[in-house]
Amino acid sequence: MYIGRVHFTGVSRLKLIPINKPLLNEEEVKAVTKVLRSGILTSRTRSGSEVGMFEEAFEEFSKAKYAFAVNSGTTALYLSLLVSKVNRGDEVIVPSFTFVATAEAVVLVGAKPVFVDINPDTYNINPEEIKKAITKKTKAIIPVDLFGLPADVRSIAEIAKLRDLIVIEDAAQGHGALYKGKPPGCFADLACWSFYASKNMTTGEGGMITTSITEFSEKLPAMRTHGEKNEYVSSMLGGNFRMPEMEAAVGRVQLKKLPEFLKMRERNAQRLATKLQNINDIQLPVTPMGYKHSWYLFTIRLRNDNVKKRDEVIYGLRRAGIGATAYYRVPIHLMPFYRKFSKTHLPNTELASNQVLSLPVHPGVTIEQIDYISNSLRRLL
Ligand SMILES: Cc1ncc(COP(=O)(O)O)c(C=O)c1O
């Protein structure tokens, strides 16, 4: 199975060691079958439902007071902005070096994404650049835990506090990451998680919002069901953003397995880092003190190379059956739809998007395959 949004034509997909791959077995099959046999496929209430039990388990995992399951990570971002009252005319500060959903959610609520540059070592949004981008219209900041390395959310929260801004952490890639010993979301007002099929844990499609703010917790359950506080009476804007019972059943099993998945990712990442050290001109992933990487993606930078050379390396790896992928080859501020929002030049973002490539370290990759990946890369360089 191939999971990845960039497709290279002419390279057999089936033979690839994919960049990411969901790991499922009989346990998930049993959990889904149980839901199917029960005939209860969707639930609007927490008590006794798969969704409710998944949320409870996720509250414990994320150390947040409240968790609300929704039907995607994009929905989680959208509802977080909506519940924070981000509206038309507001500005929201986001990185451009991320998956498009981070900025897309801002546009969906009618606000303007303001793109800010990254730190070239961590690839995460740079708090100093955030300070410069704040205006009277700024309402929120969305730091992203890119590739599984948490953003510097405490510094960002301090900046936000001075200006009364909301911090929504995009933790779509952050399951298992820690920042100052705490899971994503602990320094933010809200955190948004994705369970897309490529993620460290999956429900196929799905997402979660975590928060410890009671005011948000009172609105979010209604917002994901047409704004209904009482059945068939809408008291606010909402929609159908619910997670189905089958997905929640898969999510509960995957969350239980997550520690084991993370160990495998860590093992693979450490081995790959050891094997690739001392190669000139490769920047290996950096994990600063006080951070724990979730190893959603193992991303290296070919320091002195241009986009053509980087893509030649990717083609070479693909020919060798390795699903190397450039995340994110077009930063959002340069995408056709998003250009109209700013004319900004983001030098660190633009350079990174031309130089990075990610290598597979998911739990389905064996140590022998890691050695094969590193040997193939050495040969190509
Ligand atoms: C950083 C980031 N934000 C948001 C999303 C959106 O999540 P989803 O695909 O579940 O809508 C993703 C994942 O695809 C992501 O990687």
Ligand as a Chemical Component Dictionary entry (heavy atoms), coordinates in Angstrom:
data_LIG
# 
_chem_comp.id                   LIG 
_chem_comp.type                 NON-POLYMER 
_chem_comp.pdbx_formal_charge   0 
_chem_comp.three_letter_code    LIG 
# 
loop_
_chem_comp_atom.comp_id 
_chem_comp_atom.atom_id 
_chem_comp_atom.alt_atom_id 
_chem_comp_atom.type_symbol 
_chem_comp_atom.charge 
_chem_comp_atom.model_Cartn_x 
_chem_comp_atom.model_Cartn_y 
_chem_comp_atom.model_Cartn_z 
_chem_comp_atom.pdbx_ordinal 
LIG C1 C1 C 0 0.356  19.105 9.721 1  
LIG C2 C2 C 0 -0.997 18.585 9.326 2  
LIG N1 N1 N 0 -2.088 19.333 9.589 3  
LIG C3 C3 C 0 -3.313 18.917 9.282 4  
LIG C4 C4 C 0 -3.532 17.690 8.680 5  
LIG C5 C5 C 0 -4.910 17.328 8.282 6  
LIG O1 O1 O 0 -5.348 16.115 8.799 7  
LIG P1 P1 P 0 -6.409 15.247 7.988 8  
LIG O2 O2 O 0 -5.728 14.674 6.789 9  
LIG O3 O3 O 0 -6.810 14.190 8.992 10 
LIG O4 O4 O 0 -7.528 16.128 7.645 11 
LIG C6 C6 C 0 -2.428 16.864 8.402 12 
LIG C7 C7 C 0 -2.541 15.528 7.841 13 
LIG O5 O5 O 0 -2.860 15.116 6.839 14 
LIG C8 C8 C 0 -1.124 17.328 8.708 15 
LIG O6 O6 O 0 -0.050 16.594 8.458 16 
# 
loop_
_chem_comp_bond.comp_id 
_chem_comp_bond.atom_id_1 
_chem_comp_bond.atom_id_2 
_chem_comp_bond.value_order 
_chem_comp_bond.pdbx_ordinal 
LIG C1 C2 SING 1  
LIG C2 N1 SING 2  
LIG C2 C8 DOUB 3  
LIG N1 C3 DOUB 4  
LIG C3 C4 SING 5  
LIG C4 C5 SING 6  
LIG C4 C6 DOUB 7  
LIG C5 O1 SING 8  
LIG O1 P1 SING 9  
LIG P1 O2 DOUB 10 
LIG P1 O3 SING 11 
LIG P1 O4 SING 12 
LIG C6 C7 SING 13 
LIG C6 C8 SING 14 
LIG C7 O5 DOUB 15 
LIG C8 O6 SING 16 
# 
